[in-house]
Amino acid sequence: MIFFSIRPFVRSLSSMNRLPKSIIIQAVAIPFIIAGIVIALLNMDGQSEAARYSAVLPLSYMLGSISWGYMLLQWKMGVDVREFGSGRTGMSNVLRTGGVKSAVVVLTLDIGKGVMAVVLVHPRCASLRPIRLPPGR
């Protein structure tokens, strides 16, 4: 006599239609990150150098933390790209896991993320000098 339960299989099928919470959180957070960058940069005229750095650094960090490779393959294929290949979410692992079209989209979005940060920050922070650290001993 063979005992067979279909319940785990049904649960896995029903969970494939739902996006993970991390994807939903990132999809909701992205417009807020962009809005925060735009608002902060529009209100930085006449601010001190320290104020401009303190506004730009956290916003740049949040913009850079958007994982397009993870989000795209999770949405398109229902796959966590970190479980395949190198375990990273970059374009080369997306190429191995999701194919050329997905990799091109991820590469374009990642480049766009960097370009957007520079284009938005440069006019407002053009007068900022690099932070000079004292020489080590």
N, C-alpha and C positions, 0 to 999 in steps of 0.2 A: 504494500500500500504506500503510495507516494503522497505526501502532504505538500500542497502547493498553495502559496498565498499570493494573490495578485495585488494586495494592498500596497506594498512598497513601490511596485511598478506604476500604479495609478497615481500615487503621490508624486513620483518623479515626473510624470507627464503633466500633471496639473501645475507643478512649480515651473515648468519650462515656459509657460505663457506669461509669467510675472517677471518683471525686471527686479534685480536685487536692489536692496535699499541703498547701497553705495552709488549705483547708477542714478537713482532718483535724486539722491542728495546732491550729486555733482550737477545733474541737469538743472536743478533748482538753484544751486549756488552760483553757477556760471553767470547768469544775468546780473546777480547782485555784485559779483566781483567786478564785472565790467562797469556797472553803474558806480561802484565805489571808486574805481580808478578815475573815471571821467569826472565825477564830482570833486574828488580830491585835487585833481590836476587843474580844474577850472578855478578853484578857490585858492591856489597857491601864490598868486601874484602878491608881491610885497612881503612874503613870509621869509623868515630867517632860513639860513642854510640848514640848520639842524631840523627845523620843522619840515622842510622839503624832503630831507633824507628820511625822517621818521614816517612820512606819509608814503613815500615811494617804495621803501624796502619791504614792508609787510604786504603791500598790494602786489608787488612784483613776485614775491614768494608765493602768494596764493594763485596768481595767474600761472606761474610755472608748475604748480602742483596739479593742474588739470591733466588727467591721464587719458588722452584721446585713444590710444591703442586699446586700453582696457574697456573704455566706454563703447567704442565702436564694435568690437568683436562680441562683447556681451549683448549689445542690442541687436546686432545683425545675425549672429550665429548662436547666441546663448552659451558662449564658451568663455571661460576665464583664461585669458592669454597667458597669465602667470603660471599656469599648470603645464605649459608646453615649452619646448625648446629651451632657451636660456633662462626662462622664468621672469624675464623683464617685459615691460609693456611697450617697448620702442618699435620703430618701424621694421627692423630686421626680423624680430620675432613675430610681428604681425604678418610679415611676408611669408614666413614659414607656416604659420598657422592658418591665416585667412586668405592668402593669395595676393596677387599683384594689385588688384583694384583697391582692396582694403589698405594695403601698405602705402599706396600713393595718397589715399585720403588722409591717413595718419601722418605721413610726412608733410603734406601740405598744411594740415592743421597745426602740427608742431612748429613748423617754420612760421606760420601766421601768428602763433602765440608769441614767438620771440620778436617778430617784426612789430606787432601791435604794441608790445611793451616799450620798444625803442621809440616808435613814432609818437606814442602818447606822452612819454616822459621827456623826450629830448627838447621840445620847445619850452617846456616849463622849467627844466633843470639844466639848461645849456650852460649857465654860469657856475654850476657846481664843479668843484675841484675834487679829484680823487682823495680819499682819506689817506693821509700819510702816517704810517706807523713808525714809532721810534726804532732806530737800528737795534738789533738784538745783541746781547753780550755773550 
